[in-house]
Amino acid sequence: MLVERYDTAPINQLNFDSLTGFLIAKNVPIARAGVFSYRKADGSFLMEAKLPEELLSDDTVATVNCKPITDNHPRENGENVLVNRGNSAKYMKGLTASNAHVDSSDNTLRVDMTISDPELIKEVQNGKEELSIGFQTEVEPRKGTYKGMAFDAVQKNIQVNHVAIVDRGRAGHTVRLTGDSAESVIDDNRERTNEQMETTKVRLDGENITVATDDADKVTKSNSSLASLKEQLKAEQAKVADLEAKVKKAEGDAADKKKKADTAQAKADSAEKDKIELQTKLDKFKTDSVDELVNNRLQLIDTARTLVGDSYDFNGKNEKTIKVDSIKAVDSNFDEKDKSDDYIDAYFDSQVKNATKGRVIGSPSFKGDNGDELGVNPWADLYNKEAR
């Protein structure tokens, strides 16, 4: 049974046709092989894989040729609809070329695009720059992994219906018109840092301390703020000392100088009050900075225990190591090599959600990748009947 899906990718190399004024985008990567997260109508998530043998097949590539380009995904009566000859006059704002092809260097599906609608061209010029494809697919429940990413189902018989220009695609603002490569929900192509914890020495409040290299910038910023507060406090203390000297001088003068002494004393009292307020702020800042680092560490440990259990030794391990070990406790096939910190963070959060709420894997839902289109599945009842 076919269901609708909406994925995101960038387009690049934008140019204007000198004769028509149409906006031309060359060699656009509209989709790539990978594992994507789809939110179902009940709020749970399903990890679906676009495997190269499915996405890059001749049959799927052919469906990309001469397909409508739309301004957002078409919706009628609050539901997504496909583009056809009956509604194309209303929704079609351009057309893909007939040169759809596969780029084997990055396993992407590519095609040239022509945007003809003047309003959509103006929106693109004003910053509307994210791309989302609408397509039909059969979802086959099957667990596995692709490039270290676990999936619950495989998309088969993928048929592209249209390409939409949207304000916000499912992959977020990093997937946009000015991009230069296709991206999935979690980018697994960034360079990864060494998995071993690295430390460095920094000065905090006049003392050398050893911290994780990842935390050095935070401590350095705290140190700068502390230094600024100390300079202010030092200046106030100098003012107090100067005013106190003036008070002593005034006290030694004759009675006719009492008024001046009272004035100097008032200024000294005010400066003393300012000094106390600055000292209070300084003490609170130092406490809050340390408390924040400690609380963040304790919160990570508490969350990670749901995956690694109480016997896990957190001592001496940085945040990345703890998250990787937690993922491996659930998915022994997980390989952190060549995985970005963003990838590991997202995978860790996903495993924690599964551990605390339970994983609900059911029939795939009909929805767009935009935030305002999640959870809409007019085909759900038919899908469920087929399943039964």
ABEGO torsion letter per residue (X at the ends): XBBBBBBBBBBBGBBBBAAAGBBBBBGBBABBBEBBBBBBAAGBBBBBBBBAAAAABAAAAAAABGBBBBBEBBBBGGBBBBBBAAAAAAABAEBBBAABBBBAAAGBBBBBBBBABAAAAAAAAAGBABBBBBBBBBBBBBBEBBGGBBBABBBBGBBBABBBBBABBAAEAABBAABABBBBABBAABBBBBABBBBBBBBBGGBBBBBBAAAAAAAAAAAAAAAAAAAAAAAAAAAAAAAAAAAAAAAABBAAAAAAAAAAAAAAAAAAAAAAAAAAAAAAAAAAAAAAAAAAAAAAAAAAAAAAEAABBABGBBAAAAAAAAAAAABAABBABGBBAAAAAAAAAAAAAAAAAEBBBBBBBBBBABAAABGBBAAAAAAAAAAX
